């Protein structure tokens, strides 16, 4: 039997056996195993609230368990709902032994007060009603004592290697106590090729740990989920680099995937409201690289005033309208946007789930089964925008893991309203141009929807959609309300380039400000014959005739003094770019940034990345300084590998109060899937 066939058998059979064993041992059950006798009059039971809670043993949960019973869209009153608890292990009891509740006129049934027993751990309570074959599960956790906890939203995207080589997106929310124990959470995964989290429930995060060094902010986040198709038998590992106690750069740190993203402390509003700008990047249709960008507003549950642009593998449509609905967020800040395209041409995804960072920051993920995309939606703060909303800025834009390989970054000033001029770099699959003078015109409508057109050549980059955000919002770190504020999201609307990015106001170009400790990271793509061959075998290819990129990712931390960077961190090198181990802790990063004498705020740095196991590589990198707190950097091709990346350096703040086990990560998962 060949290795691929063997791996496939192990992937399909071994996780199922483990899940069966775990289910028996913990008393947890999948909702599909809960069946009742079907009777007419009731069609659906849905969870309303109460899942995701934790409470100390023998102390009551703070909220009851609530469900809604309907037939079609009509509430069913008088239906008896039964709540079933595990008979062994961690569990609990209902006040007065009342494990049933009857629906009211609105179809809502509310449980009696529920109190944990004396056993710690996570478990499910299943609610069922006669007439519906499948119940709903409430995820609950009994803890040893009252502990403080924090919820974080996270998202990553990159190259999937679990079952073939595909684009993938992951977004979620996780609750971590002050000891670094992952209490619970929810997430959504989608590769548009058969591996998609079940909807509408998503995946449940049932445990794990967050370990971080209190001095450097480096560590790992381990998430144990109930979806055995993900990670290793349902366990995902992310490398974490805290910028401050409420914001971290993250990347995948196991052999299952390559990806980059971020993690941010949650502050949950009661409802969403106001205007938002958004971008999404992914694959659509016949697995074509696709990006969306636009604006919309939310009032109550109504999503309205939507305008979006789309670029599907170079097929560009601008200014389409859309409407929709927005569900209320659950206790993890997770909700659903149901979208309806009001124009013609390529449509938006029909179903997009969101995870709240704060009232003006959402991570959004397409959960339709045959397409996938991930991105962000940022509030607009009630501002009325115009061309004057855009001033001196730095920008970066990059394709995703399934697009034509390219990355561009630059900076510009605004000498007159609606015009821009500056300098930029671009790399298109090894054809790179550095230190290129640029000029542009732009226009911005009152709702923040706009466009920027380059009037001087930057290779094939000429048309960008820009979607302006709240001038009091930091797009890199939404919990930062004092520095790096304002900007816009960017989507490339060129016929030959498909990518997304960010535009950040440039307020400080002083070299004296570029000093101190920084967290940094990047997502790098590079071409390889092996990558082309694999994608060709999968019958998926890009317009250039090649199967697309491989990927490596890195996050780290270090000091900058007189332009010299000295740091260390993690690398995930699934395609063996460095010709060593896939996963590395303790990789070093070094180089000296040299200021551009003509363009203040621009630097060049020969960045040397040296994995512990593998060969060091020097990357000719350009840095664009928005201010002392944040810079964008981009690599412009190296040797024959046609590599490129866009990433950021973010000045570290206080790490006091990191919700994590205060010890460095010492071991990574290197098993073969």
C-alpha positions as CSV (number, residue, x, y, z in Angstrom):
1,X,0.0,0.0,0.0
2,X,1.5,3.4,-0.9
3,X,1.9,6.1,1.7
4,X,-0.9,8.3,0.4
5,X,-3.4,5.5,0.5
6,X,-2.2,4.5,4.0
7,X,-2.5,8.1,5.2
8,X,-6.0,8.4,3.8
9,X,-7.1,5.2,5.7
10,X,-5.6,6.5,8.9
11,X,-7.2,9.9,8.3
12,X,-10.6,8.4,7.9
13,X,-10.6,5.5,10.4
14,X,-8.3,6.4,13.3
15,X,-9.9,9.7,14.2
16,X,-13.3,8.1,14.2
17,X,-12.2,5.4,16.7
18,X,-10.7,8.1,18.9
19,X,-13.8,10.2,18.8
20,X,-15.9,7.1,19.7
21,X,-13.7,6.4,22.7
22,X,-13.7,10.0,23.9
23,X,-17.5,10.2,23.6
24,X,-17.9,7.1,25.8
25,X,-15.3,8.3,28.3
26,X,-16.6,11.9,28.7
27,X,-20.3,11.2,28.4
28,X,-20.5,13.8,25.6
29,X,-22.6,13.0,22.5
30,X,-23.0,14.4,19.1
31,X,-26.3,16.0,18.4
32,X,-27.1,13.6,15.6
33,X,-27.3,10.7,18.1
34,X,-30.2,12.3,20.0
35,X,-33.5,11.0,18.5
36,X,-37.1,11.3,19.5
37,X,-40.3,10.0,18.1
38,X,-41.5,12.1,15.3
39,X,-45.0,13.6,15.7
40,X,-46.8,16.2,13.6
41,X,-46.8,19.9,14.5
42,X,-43.2,20.5,15.4
43,X,-40.5,21.0,12.8
44,X,-37.4,22.5,14.4
45,X,-35.8,23.2,17.8
46,X,-33.0,25.8,17.9
47,X,-30.7,26.9,20.6
48,X,-31.5,30.5,21.8
49,X,-29.0,31.1,24.6
50,X,-27.1,29.5,27.5
51,X,-24.4,27.5,25.7
52,X,-20.7,28.2,26.4
53,X,-21.0,28.9,30.1
54,X,-18.6,27.9,32.8
55,X,-19.3,27.8,36.6
56,X,-17.4,26.6,39.7
57,X,-18.4,23.1,40.9
58,X,-21.6,23.1,43.1
59,X,-22.4,26.8,42.1
60,X,-25.2,27.6,39.8
61,X,-24.7,28.7,36.2
62,X,-25.5,32.4,35.6
63,X,-28.1,31.8,32.9
64,X,-30.7,29.2,32.1
65,X,-30.7,27.0,29.0
66,X,-33.1,28.4,26.4
67,X,-34.5,27.0,23.2
68,X,-37.1,28.0,20.6
69,X,-39.5,25.5,19.0
70,X,-41.1,26.3,15.6
71,X,-43.0,24.8,12.8
72,X,-42.0,26.6,9.6
73,X,-41.6,30.2,10.8
74,X,-44.4,29.9,13.4
75,X,-43.6,29.5,17.1
76,X,-45.1,26.4,18.8
77,X,-46.5,26.9,22.3
78,X,-47.1,24.2,24.8
79,X,-44.4,21.9,23.5
80,X,-42.5,20.0,26.2
81,X,-38.7,20.2,25.9
82,X,-36.5,17.7,27.7
83,X,-33.0,18.5,28.9
84,X,-30.8,15.4,29.2
85,X,-27.5,15.5,31.2
86,X,-24.6,13.1,31.3
87,X,-25.1,10.3,33.9
88,X,-21.4,10.1,34.8
89,X,-18.5,12.5,35.1
90,X,-18.9,16.2,34.9
91,X,-22.6,17.0,34.9
92,X,-25.2,18.9,36.9
93,X,-28.8,19.0,38.2
94,X,-31.8,21.2,37.6
95,X,-33.5,22.9,40.5
96,X,-36.2,20.7,41.9
97,X,-35.2,17.9,39.5
98,X,-37.2,19.7,36.8
99,X,-35.5,18.6,33.6
100,X,-38.3,19.6,31.3
101,X,-39.7,23.0,30.3
102,X,-42.8,24.0,28.3
103,X,-42.7,26.5,25.4
104,X,-44.6,29.8,25.8
105,X,-46.5,31.7,23.1
106,X,-43.3,32.7,21.5
107,X,-42.2,29.1,21.2
108,X,-39.5,29.6,23.9
109,X,-38.7,27.1,26.6
110,X,-36.5,28.1,29.5
111,X,-34.8,25.5,31.8
112,X,-34.8,25.6,35.6
113,X,-31.6,26.9,37.3
114,X,-28.8,24.4,36.5
115,X,-26.0,23.7,39.0
116,X,-22.8,21.8,38.3
117,X,-22.0,18.7,40.3
118,X,-18.7,18.1,42.1
119,X,-16.7,16.9,39.0
120,X,-14.7,19.4,36.8
121,X,-14.7,19.2,33.0
122,X,-16.6,20.0,29.9
123,X,-19.8,18.3,28.8
124,X,-23.0,18.8,26.9
125,X,-26.7,19.0,27.9
126,X,-29.0,18.0,25.1
127,X,-32.4,19.6,24.6
128,X,-35.0,17.5,22.6
129,X,-38.7,17.9,21.7
130,X,-41.1,15.3,20.3
131,X,-41.4,15.8,16.6
132,X,-37.8,16.6,15.9
133,X,-35.2,13.8,15.3
134,X,-32.2,15.9,16.2
135,X,-31.7,17.8,19.5
136,X,-29.4,20.7,20.3
137,X,-26.4,20.6,22.5
138,X,-25.4,23.1,25.2
139,X,-21.7,23.2,25.9
140,X,-21.0,23.7,29.6
141,X,-17.9,23.5,31.8
142,X,-17.5,22.8,35.5
143,X,-14.4,24.5,37.0
144,X,-12.5,24.0,40.2
145,X,-13.0,27.5,41.4
146,X,-14.2,30.9,40.3
147,X,-11.5,32.2,37.9
148,X,-11.4,35.1,35.6
149,X,-11.5,34.4,31.9
150,X,-11.0,36.4,28.6
151,X,-12.5,35.7,25.2
152,X,-10.4,36.2,22.1
153,X,-11.5,36.3,18.5
154,X,-9.0,34.8,16.0
155,X,-8.7,34.1,12.3
156,X,-6.1,32.6,10.0
157,X,-6.0,31.8,6.3
158,X,-3.5,30.1,4.0
159,X,-2.7,26.8,2.4
160,X,-4.4,23.6,3.5
161,X,-2.5,20.3,3.4
162,X,-4.8,18.0,5.3
163,X,-6.5,16.4,2.3
164,X,-4.9,17.7,-0.9
165,X,-3.6,21.2,-1.3
166,X,-6.3,23.9,-1.0
167,X,-7.1,27.4,0.1
168,X,-8.6,27.4,3.6
169,X,-10.0,29.9,6.1
170,X,-10.6,29.6,9.8
171,X,-12.3,32.0,12.3
172,X,-13.5,31.6,15.8
173,X,-13.7,32.7,19.4
174,X,-12.1,31.1,22.4
175,X,-12.5,31.6,26.1
176,X,-9.2,31.3,28.1
177,X,-9.0,31.5,31.9
178,X,-6.3,33.3,33.9
179,X,-4.3,30.1,34.2
180,X,-4.2,29.7,30.4
181,X,-6.8,26.9,30.3
182,X,-9.0,27.0,27.2
183,X,-12.5,26.7,28.7
184,X,-14.5,26.5,25.5
185,X,-15.2,28.2,22.2
186,X,-16.6,28.1,18.7
187,X,-15.1,28.2,15.2
188,X,-15.8,27.9,11.5
189,X,-13.5,26.2,9.0
190,X,-13.9,26.2,5.2
191,X,-11.7,25.0,2.3
192,X,-14.4,25.0,-0.4
193,X,-13.5,21.5,-1.2
194,X,-15.5,19.3,1.2
195,X,-14.0,20.3,4.6
196,X,-16.4,22.8,6.0
197,X,-17.6,23.1,9.6
198,X,-21.2,22.0,10.1
199,X,-23.8,24.8,9.8
200,X,-25.4,26.5,11.6
201,X,-23.6,25.1,14.7
202,X,-20.0,25.4,13.6
203,X,-17.3,23.5,15.5
204,X,-17.2,23.4,19.3
205,X,-13.9,24.1,21.0
206,X,-13.9,21.8,24.1
207,X,-10.5,22.4,25.6
208,X,-6.8,23.3,25.1
209,X,-4.2,25.7,26.5
210,X,-2.5,29.0,25.9
211,X,1.1,29.1,26.9
212,X,3.2,32.3,26.5
213,X,6.5,33.7,27.8
214,X,5.6,36.8,29.9
215,X,8.7,38.6,28.7
216,X,8.6,38.1,24.9
217,X,4.9,37.3,24.5
218,X,5.7,34.2,22.4
219,X,3.8,30.9,22.9
220,X,1.3,28.5,21.5
221,X,-2.5,28.2,21.5
222,X,-3.8,24.6,21.4
223,X,-7.4,24.2,20.5
224,X,-9.2,20.8,21.0
225,X,-12.3,20.7,18.8
226,X,-15.1,18.3,18.2
227,X,-14.3,18.2,14.4
228,X,-11.9,15.3,13.8
229,X,-11.3,16.4,10.2
230,X,-9.2,19.4,11.3
231,X,-5.7,19.6,12.6
232,X,-4.6,16.3,14.2
233,X,-7.8,14.4,15.1
234,X,-9.5,17.7,15.9
235,X,-6.6,19.4,17.7
236,X,-5.2,22.6,16.1
237,X,-2.0,24.4,17.2
238,X,-1.3,28.1,16.6
239,X,1.9,29.9,17.3
240,X,1.1,33.1,19.1
241,X,3.1,36.4,19.3
242,X,1.5,38.9,21.6
243,X,1.9,42.6,20.7
244,X,0.2,43.5,23.9
245,X,-2.1,41.8,26.4
246,X,-5.1,42.3,24.0
247,X,-3.6,41.7,20.6
248,X,-1.5,39.0,19.0
249,X,-0.2,37.8,15.6
250,X,-0.8,34.1,15.0
251,X,0.1,31.4,12.5
252,X,-0.6,27.7,12.2
253,X,2.0,25.7,14.0
254,X,1.3,22.1,13.1
255,X,1.8,20.0,10.0
256,X,-1.8,20.2,8.9
257,X,-1.9,23.7,7.4
258,X,0.1,26.8,6.7
259,X,-1.6,30.1,7.6
260,X,-1.3,33.5,9.2
261,X,-3.7,35.8,11.0
262,X,-4.4,37.5,14.3
263,X,-6.1,37.1,17.7
264,X,-7.7,39.9,19.6
265,X,-9.5,40.4,23.0
266,X,-13.3,40.5,22.6
267,X,-15.6,43.2,23.9
268,X,-19.2,42.1,23.1
269,X,-21.8,44.7,22.3
270,X,-25.5,43.8,22.8
271,X,-26.2,44.5,19.1
272,X,-24.3,45.5,16.0
273,X,-25.2,48.9,14.4
274,X,-23.9,51.5,12.1
275,X,-21.8,51.5,8.9
276,X,-19.1,49.0,8.1
277,X,-16.4,48.6,5.5
278,X,-15.3,45.1,4.6
279,X,-13.0,42.9,2.4
280,X,-13.1,39.1,1.8
281,X,-10.4,37.1,0.1
282,X,-10.8,33.4,-1.0
283,X,-11.9,31.1,-3.8
284,X,-15.2,31.1,-5.7
285,X,-16.9,29.4,-8.6
286,X,-14.5,26.9,-10.2
287,X,-12.0,27.4,-7.4
288,X,-10.9,30.7,-8.8
289,X,-9.1,33.2,-6.6
290,X,-11.7,35.9,-5.7
291,X,-11.8,39.1,-3.6
292,X,-14.7,41.3,-2.5
293,X,-14.7,44.7,-1.0
294,X,-17.4,47.1,0.0
295,X,-19.6,48.9,2.6
296,X,-22.9,48.3,4.3
297,X,-24.9,49.3,7.4
298,X,-26.8,47.4,10.1
299,X,-29.9,48.6,11.9
300,X,-31.3,46.0,14.2
301,X,-31.4,42.7,12.3
302,X,-31.5,44.5,8.9
303,X,-28.3,44.8,6.7
304,X,-28.8,47.5,4.1
305,X,-27.2,50.1,1.9
306,X,-24.7,47.5,0.7
307,X,-22.3,48.3,-2.2
308,X,-19.5,45.9,-3.2
309,X,-16.9,45.3,-5.8
310,X,-15.7,41.8,-6.8
311,X,-12.7,40.5,-8.7
312,X,-13.0,36.8,-9.7
313,X,-9.8,35.7,-11.4
314,X,-9.6,39.0,-13.2
315,X,-13.3,39.2,-14.0
316,X,-14.1,42.5,-12.3
317,X,-17.6,43.9,-11.5
318,X,-17.9,47.2,-9.6
319,X,-20.6,48.9,-7.6
320,X,-23.1,46.1,-7.1
321,X,-25.8,46.5,-4.4
322,X,-26.8,44.0,-1.7
323,X,-29.0,43.7,1.3
324,X,-29.4,41.1,4.0
325,X,-30.1,40.2,7.6
326,X,-27.8,40.0,10.7
327,X,-28.5,37.6,13.5
328,X,-27.8,38.6,17.1
329,X,-24.4,37.4,18.4
330,X,-24.2,34.5,20.8
331,X,-22.1,34.4,24.0
332,X,-18.9,33.9,21.9
333,X,-19.7,36.9,19.7
334,X,-20.6,34.6,16.8
335,X,-23.5,35.5,14.4
336,X,-24.6,35.2,10.8
337,X,-24.9,37.6,8.0
338,X,-27.3,36.3,5.3
339,X,-26.7,38.3,2.1
340,X,-28.7,38.9,-1.0
341,X,-27.1,40.3,-4.1
342,X,-29.3,43.0,-5.6
343,X,-27.2,43.5,-8.8
344,X,-26.0,41.4,-11.6
345,X,-22.8,39.5,-12.1
346,X,-20.9,37.6,-9.4
347,X,-22.7,37.4,-6.1
348,X,-21.5,37.7,-2.6
349,X,-21.4,34.6,-0.5
350,X,-24.9,33.7,0.7
351,X,-23.9,33.0,4.3
352,X,-21.1,34.8,6.2
353,X,-20.5,34.1,9.8
354,X,-19.0,36.8,12.0
355,X,-17.0,36.9,15.2
356,X,-16.9,40.1,17.1
357,X,-13.7,41.7,18.3
358,X,-15.5,44.9,19.4
359,X,-18.5,47.0,18.3
360,X,-16.5,48.2,15.3
361,X,-14.4,45.1,14.4
362,X,-15.6,41.8,13.0
363,X,-13.8,38.8,11.6
364,X,-16.0,37.4,8.8
365,X,-15.9,34.0,7.1
366,X,-17.8,32.6,4.1
367,X,-19.3,29.3,5.3
368,X,-21.0,28.2,2.0
369,X,-19.9,24.7,1.1
370,X,-18.6,25.3,-2.4
371,X,-16.7,28.6,-1.9
372,X,-14.5,30.0,0.9
373,X,-13.3,33.4,1.9
374,X,-12.2,35.2,5.1
375,X,-11.7,38.9,6.0
376,X,-12.7,41.7,8.3
377,X,-15.5,44.3,8.6
378,X,-14.6,47.5,10.4
379,X,-17.0,50.2,11.7
380,X,-17.1,53.6,10.1
381,X,-18.0,55.6,13.3
382,X,-20.9,57.5,11.8
383,X,-18.5,59.6,9.8
384,X,-19.4,61.3,6.5
385,X,-16.5,60.7,4.2
386,X,-15.0,62.6,1.2
387,X,-11.8,62.8,-0.7
388,X,-10.4,64.8,2.3
389,X,-10.7,61.6,4.3
390,X,-7.5,60.2,2.6
391,X,-4.2,61.8,3.4
392,X,-0.5,60.6,3.5
393,X,-0.6,56.8,3.8
394,X,1.3,53.6,3.5
395,X,-0.4,50.6,1.8
396,X,0.1,46.9,1.2
397,X,-1.8,44.5,-1.0
398,X,-1.2,40.7,-1.6
399,X,-2.9,37.8,-3.3
400,X,-4.1,34.8,-1.3
401,X,-2.8,31.2,-1.3
402,X,-4.6,30.3,-4.5
403,X,-4.1,33.5,-6.6
404,X,-1.4,34.7,-9.0
405,X,1.7,35.3,-6.9
406,X,2.1,39.0,-6.2
407,X,2.6,41.6,-3.5
408,X,2.9,45.4,-3.5
409,X,3.6,48.0,-0.8
410,X,4.3,51.7,-0.9
411,X,3.6,55.2,0.5
412,X,2.1,58.4,-0.8
413,X,1.2,61.9,0.0
414,X,-1.8,63.9,-1.1
415,X,-0.6,67.2,-2.7
416,X,-4.2,68.1,-3.7
417,X,-7.6,66.7,-3.0
418,X,-8.2,63.5,-5.1
419,X,-4.5,63.1,-6.1
420,X,-1.7,61.2,-4.7
421,X,2.0,60.7,-5.4
422,X,4.8,58.6,-3.8
423,X,6.9,55.5,-4.1
424,X,6.1,51.8,-4.1
425,X,7.5,48.3,-4.8
426,X,5.8,45.3,-6.5
427,X,6.7,41.7,-7.2
428,X,4.7,39.6,-9.7
429,X,6.0,36.0,-9.6
430,X,9.6,37.1,-9.6
431,X,9.2,40.2,-11.8
432,X,10.0,42.8,-9.3
433,X,10.2,46.6,-9.4
434,X,11.6,48.5,-6.4
435,X,11.6,52.2,-5.5
436,X,9.1,53.0,-8.3
437,X,7.6,56.5,-8.4
438,X,3.8,56.5,-8.5
439,X,1.0,58.9,-9.0
440,X,-2.7,58.3,-8.6
441,X,-6.2,59.8,-8.6
442,X,-8.9,58.8,-6.1
443,X,-12.4,59.5,-5.1
444,X,-14.4,58.6,-2.0
445,X,-18.2,58.8,-1.6
446,X,-19.9,59.9,1.6
447,X,-20.4,56.3,2.7
448,X,-16.7,55.5,2.5
449,X,-16.9,53.6,-0.8
450,X,-14.1,54.7,-3.1
451,X,-11.5,53.9,-5.7
452,X,-7.9,54.7,-6.4
453,X,-6.4,54.6,-9.9
454,X,-2.6,54.7,-10.5
455,X,-1.8,57.0,-13.4
456,X,1.9,56.0,-13.5
457,X,2.9,52.3,-14.0
458,X,3.5,49.9,-11.2
459,X,3.6,46.8,-13.3
460,X,0.1,45.4,-13.6
461,X,-1.2,47.2,-10.4
462,X,-3.5,50.1,-11.4
463,X,-7.0,49.8,-9.9
464,X,-7.8,49.5,-6.2
465,X,-11.1,49.6,-4.4
466,X,-10.8,51.5,-1.1
467,X,-13.3,51.3,1.7
468,X,-12.8,53.9,4.4
469,X,-13.1,53.0,8.1
470,X,-13.6,55.0,11.4
471,X,-10.8,57.5,11.8
472,X,-10.7,56.6,15.5
473,X,-10.0,52.9,14.8
474,X,-6.7,51.0,14.6
475,X,-7.1,48.4,11.8
476,X,-4.1,46.3,13.0
477,X,-5.1,46.3,16.7
478,X,-8.8,47.2,17.1
479,X,-8.4,47.4,20.9
480,X,-5.8,50.2,20.5
481,X,-7.7,53.5,20.7
482,X,-4.8,55.9,21.0
483,X,-2.3,55.4,18.1
484,X,-2.2,54.3,14.5
485,X,-5.8,55.4,14.0
486,X,-7.8,55.6,10.7
487,X,-7.3,54.2,7.2
488,X,-9.1,51.9,4.8
489,X,-9.4,48.4,3.6
490,X,-8.2,47.7,0.0
491,X,-9.3,45.2,-2.7
492,X,-7.4,44.9,-6.0
493,X,-9.7,45.4,-9.0
494,X,-7.2,44.8,-11.8
495,X,-7.8,42.3,-14.6
496,X,-4.6,40.3,-13.9
497,X,-4.2,40.7,-10.1
498,X,-6.5,39.5,-7.3
499,X,-5.7,40.5,-3.7
500,X,-6.6,42.5,-0.6
501,X,-4.8,44.7,1.8
502,X,-4.8,47.7,4.0
503,X,-4.1,51.5,3.8
504,X,-2.8,53.2,7.0
505,X,-2.3,56.9,7.6
506,X,1.4,57.9,7.7
507,X,1.8,60.3,10.6
508,X,5.5,59.9,11.6
509,X,8.4,59.2,9.3
510,X,11.2,59.9,11.8
511,X,13.9,57.3,12.1
512,X,14.1,58.1,15.8
513,X,10.6,56.7,16.3
514,X,11.5,53.4,14.7
515,X,13.1,51.9,17.9
516,X,12.2,49.6,20.8
517,X,10.7,46.1,20.9
518,X,8.5,44.9,18.0
519,X,6.3,41.9,17.3
520,X,6.4,41.0,13.6
521,X,5.2,38.4,11.1
522,X,4.5,37.7,7.5
523,X,2.8,35.3,5.1
524,X,5.2,34.3,2.3
525,X,4.3,32.6,-1.0
526,X,6.7,31.1,-3.5
527,X,6.5,29.1,-6.7
528,X,7.8,25.6,-7.0
529,X,7.7,22.8,-9.5
530,X,6.2,20.5,-6.8
531,X,3.5,22.9,-6.0
532,X,2.5,23.2,-9.7
533,X,2.5,19.4,-10.1
534,X,0.3,18.8,-7.1
535,X,-2.3,21.4,-8.1
536,X,-2.2,20.1,-11.7
537,X,-3.0,16.6,-10.4
538,X,-5.8,18.1,-8.4
539,X,-7.1,19.6,-11.6
540,X,-6.9,23.1,-10.1
541,X,-4.7,25.7,-11.7
542,X,-4.3,29.4,-12.1
543,X,-4.4,31.5,-15.3
544,X,-0.6,31.4,-15.6
545,X,-0.7,27.7,-16.2
546,X,1.0,26.8,-12.9
547,X,-0.8,25.2,-10.0
548,X,0.0,28.1,-7.7
549,X,2.2,28.8,-4.7
550,X,3.6,27.1,-1.7
551,X,3.7,29.0,1.6
552,X,5.8,29.6,4.7
553,X,4.8,31.8,7.6
554,X,6.6,33.4,10.5
555,X,6.0,35.4,13.7
556,X,8.5,36.7,16.1
557,X,9.7,39.4,18.4
558,X,12.8,41.5,18.7
559,X,14.4,44.8,19.4
560,X,15.3,47.6,16.9
561,X,18.1,49.9,17.9
562,X,19.7,52.4,15.4
563,X,17.9,50.4,12.6
564,X,19.3,47.1,13.6
565,X,16.8,44.3,14.2
566,X,17.6,41.3,16.4
567,X,14.8,38.9,17.1
568,X,13.6,35.3,17.4
569,X,10.4,33.4,16.7
570,X,8.5,30.7,14.9
571,X,8.5,29.5,11.3
572,X,6.1,27.1,9.6
573,X,7.8,25.9,6.4
574,X,5.5,23.2,5.0
575,X,7.1,23.4,1.5
576,X,10.7,23.1,2.9
577,X,11.8,26.5,1.6
578,X,14.6,26.6,4.2
579,X,15.4,22.9,3.5
580,X,14.9,21.9,7.1
581,X,12.2,21.0,9.6
582,X,8.7,22.1,8.9
583,X,8.2,23.7,12.3
584,X,10.9,25.8,14.0
585,X,11.0,27.5,17.4
586,X,13.9,29.8,18.1
587,X,14.4,30.9,14.4
588,X,16.4,34.1,14.4
589,X,15.7,37.3,12.5
590,X,18.4,39.9,11.9
591,X,19.3,42.9,9.6
592,X,19.8,46.6,9.6
593,X,17.2,48.9,8.2
594,X,18.7,51.7,6.0
595,X,16.6,54.9,5.6
596,X,15.8,56.0,2.1
597,X,17.4,59.4,1.7
598,X,14.8,60.6,-0.8
599,X,11.6,59.1,0.7
600,X,11.4,59.6,4.5
601,X,9.5,56.6,6.0
602,X,10.9,54.1,3.6
603,X,13.7,51.7,4.5
604,X,15.5,48.8,3.0
605,X,16.7,45.8,5.1
606,X,18.5,42.6,4.1
607,X,16.4,40.5,6.5
608,X,18.2,37.2,7.4
609,X,15.9,34.4,8.6
610,X,17.8,31.5,10.1
611,X,15.7,28.5,11.3
612,X,17.2,26.3,14.0
613,X,17.0,23.4,11.5
614,X,17.5,24.6,7.9
615,X,19.6,27.1,5.9
616,X,19.5,30.9,6.6
617,X,18.1,33.0,3.8
618,X,18.5,36.7,3.1
619,X,15.4,38.5,1.9
620,X,15.7,41.9,0.2
621,X,13.0,43.6,2.2
622,X,11.5,47.1,2.1
623,X,9.9,48.7,5.2
624,X,7.2,51.5,5.0
625,X,6.7,53.3,8.3
626,X,3.2,54.5,9.1
627,X,4.4,55.7,12.5
628,X,6.8,54.5,15.2
629,X,4.1,51.9,16.3
630,X,3.5,50.1,13.0
631,X,5.3,49.4,9.8
632,X,4.5,47.3,6.7
633,X,7.3,45.2,5.1
634,X,7.5,43.4,1.8
635,X,10.0,41.0,0.3
636,X,10.9,41.5,-3.4
637,X,12.0,38.1,-4.8
638,X,14.9,36.0,-3.7
639,X,17.2,34.0,-6.0
640,X,15.1,31.6,-8.2
641,X,12.3,30.8,-5.8
642,X,10.1,33.8,-6.7
643,X,9.2,34.3,-3.1
644,X,7.4,37.3,-1.8
645,X,5.6,38.4,1.3
646,X,3.7,41.2,3.0
647,X,3.8,41.5,6.8
648,X,4.0,44.0,9.6
649,X,6.1,45.2,12.5
650,X,4.0,46.4,15.5
651,X,5.6,48.0,18.5
652,X,5.1,46.0,21.7
653,X,3.1,47.4,24.6
654,X,2.6,46.0,28.1
655,X,2.3,42.2,28.3
656,X,1.1,42.4,31.9
657,X,-2.1,40.3,32.3
658,X,-1.7,38.0,29.4
659,X,-4.3,35.3,30.0
660,X,-1.9,32.4,29.6
661,X,0.2,29.8,31.4
662,X,3.4,31.8,32.1
663,X,5.9,29.5,30.5
664,X,7.5,29.3,27.1
665,X,6.2,26.9,24.5
666,X,8.6,24.0,24.6
667,X,7.2,21.4,22.3
668,X,5.4,21.4,18.9
669,X,3.3,18.7,17.2
670,X,5.3,17.0,14.4
671,X,3.2,13.9,13.9
672,X,2.3,13.0,10.4
673,X,-1.4,13.2,9.7
